[in-house]
Amino acid sequence: MAFVREIGFESGLKVVINDASTGSELQNLSGFQRATEGKDFQGQSNYGWFLRHGYKNPDNDVFYFDASSKKLIGPLSPYAEGMQRHGDLLLTYRRDNVDKNNFINIFDIKKNDYVLRKIGSEVSGLNFSEIYVAGNYLYIKNDTESSVTDLRTLTKVSQGWSARPMDLIGTDWILSIKGPVTNQYVNCFDGDGFYMCKERAVLVHSPNGAYPGPWY
């Protein structure tokens, strides 16, 4: 539907997006860059790309360009310390010494709406070391427990997890890993297709993304 180019360096950085069929320019975004978060976060979905506004600047807001609608959506969150995508869901979060700066956002890029938003002391109180999203579940690990919360009811459904669905491979397969990922990767496959997790995982047949479980 479209293709993206990242042009320039540092202060002159910009992202240019063109229509794949006609070549016409859809967006020319000065001060933007691809949101790749290192090699463990894949900064694209099946429908578009995640972008950051501001190179080494305080705002660094997270945006999403939807190639099907040809629209720039956002900002989805302010400066994010960490990002993780599972299917249509994007998790962004920030932990800071100042309560008001803390947040956890989960945004559904297909519904163009938030699934979950927590700010300030709500986030500080979780005191988490790791956090992930998959399907309808939020996985939070802190000093005392590794809990699983159902996003539909906001109720805790488990004190821990022995499996966690991670990467979506194409449209019909989901990578599931048992227990924690000791090197804390949010995706086991990087943008170049290399397997990065220390632990072994399994591929579960999930036609059209319908993952049969287990979820935790």
C-alpha positions as CSV (number, residue, x, y, z in Angstrom):
1,M,0.0,0.0,0.0
2,A,2.8,2.4,0.8
3,F,6.6,2.5,1.5
4,V,8.6,4.6,4.0
5,R,12.0,6.2,3.8
6,E,14.0,7.6,6.6
7,I,16.1,10.5,5.3
8,G,18.9,12.6,6.9
9,F,20.7,12.4,10.2
10,E,20.1,13.9,13.6
11,S,18.6,17.4,13.4
12,G,17.8,17.0,9.7
13,L,16.0,13.7,10.0
14,K,12.7,13.2,8.3
15,V,10.3,10.4,7.2
16,V,8.9,10.4,3.7
17,I,6.0,8.0,2.9
18,N,4.9,7.3,-0.7
19,D,2.0,5.5,-2.3
20,A,3.2,2.1,-3.5
21,S,1.1,2.1,-6.7
22,T,1.5,5.6,-7.9
23,G,4.7,6.8,-6.2
24,S,2.9,10.0,-5.1
25,E,4.1,11.5,-1.7
26,L,1.6,10.9,1.1
27,Q,3.6,12.3,4.0
28,N,6.8,14.4,4.4
29,L,7.4,14.5,8.2
30,S,10.3,16.7,9.3
31,G,11.9,15.7,12.7
32,F,10.4,12.2,12.6
33,Q,12.1,8.8,12.7
34,R,11.1,5.2,12.7
35,A,10.2,3.8,16.1
36,T,12.3,0.7,16.2
37,E,13.5,0.7,19.9
38,G,16.6,-1.3,19.1
39,K,16.4,-4.7,17.4
40,D,13.8,-6.3,19.7
41,F,10.9,-4.0,18.8
42,Q,9.6,-4.3,15.2
43,G,8.4,-0.8,14.3
44,Q,5.8,-1.9,11.7
45,S,2.5,-3.7,11.7
46,N,0.7,-5.4,8.9
47,Y,-0.9,-2.0,8.0
48,G,1.8,0.7,8.7
49,W,4.6,2.1,10.8
50,F,5.2,3.5,14.2
51,L,7.1,6.8,14.3
52,R,8.7,9.0,16.8
53,H,8.6,12.8,16.6
54,G,11.8,14.5,17.6
55,Y,15.3,13.1,17.4
56,K,16.9,13.2,20.9
57,N,14.3,15.8,21.8
58,P,12.2,15.8,25.0
59,D,8.8,15.2,23.4
60,N,9.7,12.2,21.2
61,D,5.9,11.5,20.9
62,V,4.9,8.2,19.4
63,F,2.7,8.3,16.2
64,Y,1.4,5.6,13.8
65,F,1.0,5.9,10.1
66,D,-1.9,3.7,8.8
67,A,-1.0,2.8,5.2
68,S,-4.6,1.6,4.4
69,S,-6.2,4.9,5.3
70,K,-3.1,6.9,4.5
71,K,-3.5,8.8,7.8
72,L,-1.0,9.8,10.5
73,I,-2.6,8.9,13.9
74,G,-1.4,10.4,17.2
75,P,0.3,11.2,19.3
76,L,-0.5,7.9,20.9
77,S,1.8,8.6,23.8
78,P,4.4,11.0,25.0
79,Y,8.1,9.9,25.3
80,A,8.0,6.2,25.9
81,E,10.7,4.3,27.8
82,G,9.5,1.0,26.3
83,M,7.3,-0.2,23.5
84,Q,5.8,-3.6,22.6
85,R,3.4,-4.6,19.9
86,H,1.1,-7.7,19.7
87,G,-1.2,-7.8,16.8
88,D,-3.1,-4.6,16.6
89,L,-2.2,-3.5,20.2
90,L,0.7,-1.2,21.0
91,L,1.9,-1.0,24.6
92,T,3.9,2.1,25.6
93,Y,5.1,3.0,29.1
94,R,7.3,5.2,31.1
95,R,8.6,5.0,34.7
96,D,10.0,8.1,36.3
97,N,11.0,9.5,39.7
98,V,8.3,12.1,39.2
99,D,4.8,10.5,39.5
100,K,3.1,12.8,36.9
101,N,5.4,11.6,34.2
102,N,4.5,7.9,34.6
103,F,2.1,6.2,32.2
104,I,1.0,2.9,30.7
105,N,-0.9,3.1,27.4
106,I,-2.3,0.3,25.3
107,F,-3.6,1.5,21.9
108,D,-5.6,-0.5,19.4
109,I,-4.4,0.7,15.9
110,K,-7.4,-0.9,14.1
111,K,-10.1,0.6,16.4
112,N,-8.1,3.8,16.7
113,D,-8.8,3.9,20.4
114,Y,-7.1,3.2,23.7
115,V,-7.7,-0.1,25.5
116,L,-6.0,1.0,28.7
117,R,-4.5,4.2,30.1
118,K,-2.9,4.5,33.5
119,I,-1.0,7.5,34.7
120,G,0.9,8.9,37.8
121,S,0.7,7.0,41.0
122,E,-1.3,4.2,39.4
123,V,1.8,3.3,37.5
124,S,4.3,4.0,40.3
125,G,2.4,1.6,42.6
126,L,2.9,-1.3,40.2
127,N,6.7,-1.1,40.7
128,F,7.2,-3.3,37.7
129,S,10.4,-4.6,36.1
130,E,8.8,-6.1,33.0
131,I,5.4,-5.5,31.3
132,Y,3.9,-7.0,28.2
133,V,0.6,-7.3,26.3
134,A,-0.9,-10.1,24.3
135,G,-4.5,-10.5,23.2
136,N,-6.8,-9.4,26.0
137,Y,-4.1,-9.8,28.7
138,L,-1.5,-7.6,30.4
139,Y,1.5,-9.3,32.0
140,I,3.3,-7.5,34.8
141,K,6.3,-8.7,36.7
142,N,7.5,-6.9,39.8
143,D,9.5,-7.8,43.0
144,T,6.7,-9.9,44.5
145,E,4.7,-11.5,41.7
146,S,4.2,-12.0,38.0
147,S,0.5,-11.2,37.5
148,V,-1.8,-11.5,34.5
149,T,-4.7,-9.0,34.2
150,D,-7.7,-9.4,31.8
151,L,-8.0,-6.1,29.9
152,R,-11.7,-6.6,29.3
153,T,-12.6,-6.7,33.0
154,L,-9.4,-5.2,34.6
155,T,-9.3,-8.1,37.0
156,K,-6.3,-10.2,37.9
157,V,-6.7,-13.7,36.4
158,S,-3.4,-15.3,37.5
159,Q,-0.6,-14.8,39.9
160,G,1.9,-15.8,37.3
161,W,2.4,-17.3,33.8
162,S,4.0,-20.4,32.5
163,A,3.5,-19.4,28.8
164,R,3.3,-16.1,27.0
165,P,2.3,-15.6,23.3
166,M,4.8,-13.2,21.7
167,D,5.6,-12.7,18.0
168,L,3.0,-13.0,15.2
169,I,4.6,-14.8,12.3
170,G,2.7,-13.9,9.1
171,T,-1.1,-14.3,9.7
172,D,-1.4,-17.9,10.9
173,W,1.3,-18.5,13.4
174,I,2.1,-17.2,16.9
175,L,5.3,-17.8,18.8
176,S,4.7,-18.8,22.4
177,I,7.5,-19.0,25.1
178,K,7.4,-20.8,28.4
179,G,8.0,-18.7,31.5
180,P,10.2,-15.6,31.5
181,V,12.5,-14.3,28.8
182,T,15.7,-14.0,30.7
183,N,17.3,-11.4,28.4
184,Q,13.9,-9.5,28.5
185,Y,13.3,-9.2,24.8
186,V,9.7,-8.1,24.0
187,N,9.9,-9.9,20.6
188,C,12.0,-13.0,20.0
189,F,12.5,-12.2,16.3
190,D,14.2,-8.9,15.4
191,G,13.5,-6.8,12.3
192,D,16.0,-8.8,10.3
193,G,14.4,-12.2,11.2
194,F,17.0,-13.4,13.7
195,Y,15.9,-15.3,16.8
196,M,17.1,-13.3,19.8
197,C,15.7,-14.9,23.0
198,K,17.8,-17.2,25.1
199,E,14.9,-19.5,25.8
200,R,13.4,-21.9,23.2
201,A,9.9,-21.3,22.0
202,V,7.2,-23.0,20.0
203,L,5.1,-22.0,17.0
204,V,1.4,-22.4,17.5
205,H,-0.9,-22.6,14.5
206,S,-3.3,-19.7,14.8
207,P,-5.4,-19.3,11.6
208,N,-5.9,-15.6,10.9
209,G,-4.4,-14.8,14.3
210,A,-6.9,-16.9,16.3
211,Y,-4.5,-18.1,18.9
212,P,-5.9,-21.1,20.8
213,G,-3.9,-20.7,24.0
214,P,-2.6,-21.2,26.6
215,W,-2.5,-17.5,27.4
216,Y,-0.6,-17.8,30.7
